[in-house]
Amino acid sequence: MRRGFRHPWALSLGLFVVLLGLWEAAVRLFQVPRYILPPPSRILAEAVLGFQGYLPHIATTLGEMLLGILLAYAVALPLALLMDRFPVVERALFPVLIGSQAVPVFALAPLLVLWFGYGIPSKVVMASLIVFFPVVVNTRDGLRAADPDLVALLRSMGASDWQIFRKVRAYAALPYLFSGTRIAVSVSTIGAVIGEWVGSTRGLGYLMLHANAQLRVDVVFVAILYLTVLGVGLFYLVAALERLVLPWHRANHG
């Protein structure tokens, strides 16, 4: 195998280029109308040439995602600590958390718009609901991943619960927390866009709805492209931060 294809990005990039080429060729060969399926070249041209016009919508959706992530963390981390510290709290709340994942997010979006209005708050809450579950579950699991022998050793040496948490359990939880964060930032686009679909005046989700009504399918694809870039970009930003904070863990797990 050539050296270039040993890089993890090389094969993915090659496959992506091939799929785009097939898409472009099929649309032109079968003369598919642009209002049904535009060619990738038109989508990319629209994304690049119209970037200034899309920028306010990108900024709005990104702001909703980031605020939603912060809100989810503000609730999920203390709750995970409480569930770990007090088993009765976990027994009471964990079934509720599991059950909440069975509720379709589309069912909640109209209620959130009714309660919080058409502005950013309803989208932030929707994004935080999507992000919340993987963060709280991974943090709880991470707090329990500490080596029990090491914890017992520290207790035998007279260490307090706070010292054990700070020196052992918090470090054990960090890889799990980063893992949950990578999942959370990837799916945060879902909550923001669903909120914008239900009611908004700006954002990539809002743009998609209006473009679809006007048969501007190329604009819909551009919005999808930018959403993908936001999600993937945040994912790799968190991965880079993890390598910086936990170099030993990334070295051992690739």
Summary of the structure (lengths in Angstrom):
residues: 254
radius of gyration: 22.4
end to end distance: 21.1
largest distance: 76.7
contacts: 769
relative contact order: 0.12
helix: 84%
strand: 0%
